[in-house]
């Protein structure tokens, strides 16, 4: 009996220190696939004993008010970023790529893209204002004694909330509003660092560098003319004068970057950037019984999966029929995530599903190929499991993500405009299936990605807890975020030194002229 009591007491002492280290984390998330990333991180934080609180919109798509691993405060709003609106934009982009929409119509939409961009962030600004205007909510948040704010800075609200509550700030980040986050915090020579949308690698020709420069300037224009118009006004209203949003947004203590250098091209970085690319990846779990039975029926041929992401539920009927017909010619079984009308050419080897356990399928020993749109999560999961990819990029960063795999020999990219021309789709699938180098290269990337001293998730959790333990990470911040652009680029120093040199030259010229005049006068007098 005494032995049991002693063991129980010892166990209690072992548990108590761990429980006492639990932190209090306030989260300002972003919607869509960004929430999927954040949700995975929050579950891990909760499993380590941390208390999680989320501020969400009343019109949230994904983020539920009730959860077993976080508390939430819901802010009533009139509008938010419309999920159906995004799907409409994507559908129109697909139709334009395939020549189904006149150029004039698409140009009219494109010219209005900046207004759309501003309007989207204006809706987020209204959400932030509604949150800060709720005195009861802000009193509750202040009294809750949070240790830090965790946010995805694709939206600017978390930055303002952290400053308002005077809390340390940690980013779960890849995009900092309109730009890839490295460009805001680290030296980023655009001579070899491609801008998202450029379609270039880190080896650019002269004209690719010209295109890269133009896209960089467009991105900076979006940031200064659109984003700042929304968030700076919120800062002025709730934080008072002297709070520049551009400076605030790069003042995070830790940047948990959702890439790594097995995936991304090498580039300069900073001490407070922590790489956690593939943190959502994990070994495969057993498949549901009906899926396991289906993939086992593939025999030695194996199976293929196809998914075009969250926002692409269906394709134009002719394109869907073409893809289904191409799949029907393959000996492999196919699992296709598709919610549109059932293609008339669908073969017996193809299974349509509304949802699939993507990570578990990619980790299955019979997987042969992933047909993907190129979202960050999908390409990282493919890389983690070593599965080659045939890419069908549609929008945003998808082409650039797939390009990184293609440049390393693990993927082949098709254009949505030409995918159904000259049997391109079927040829690409057969090439990747039959050419061993694709699978070998992806297996090599998988080995490189996994060969780390600690997992990306453990790395992320360590640095979040580091910020909680030390009330921030100010010693890792470079002073660049406090500097004006002309000081950062030493424009003032250059002008000063140029002026000094010109002054010295002018002085020397005046001195020589005076000396010449004096010599000439003496010569005249002698004559």
Secondary structure, 3 states (H helix, E strand, C coil): CHHHHHHHHHHHHHHHHHHHCCCEEEEECCCCHHHHHHHHHHHHHHHCCCEEEEEEECCCCCCCCCCCCCEEEEECCCCCCCHHHHHHHHHHHHHHHCCCCCHHHHHHHHHCHHHHHHHHHHHHHHHHHHHHHCHHHHHHHHHCCCCEEEECCCCCHHHHHHHHHCCEEEEEECEECCEECHHHHCCCCCCCCCCCCCCCCCCCCHHHHHHHHHHHHHHHHHHHHHHHHHHHHHHHHHCCCCCCHHHHHCCCCEEEECCCCCCCCCCCCCCCEEECCCCCCCCCCCCCHHHHHHHHCCHHHCEEEEECCCCCCCCCHHHHHHHHHHHHCCCCEEEEECCCCCCCCCCCCEEEECCCCHHHHHCCCCEEEEEECCCHHHHHHHHHHCCCEEEECCCCCHHHHHHHHHHCCCEEEECCCCCCCCCHHHHHHHHHHHCHHHHHHHHHHHHHHHCCCCCHHHHHHHHHHHHHHHCCCHHHCCHHHHCCHHHHCCHHHHHHHHHHHHHHHHHHHHHHHHHHHHHHHHHHHHC
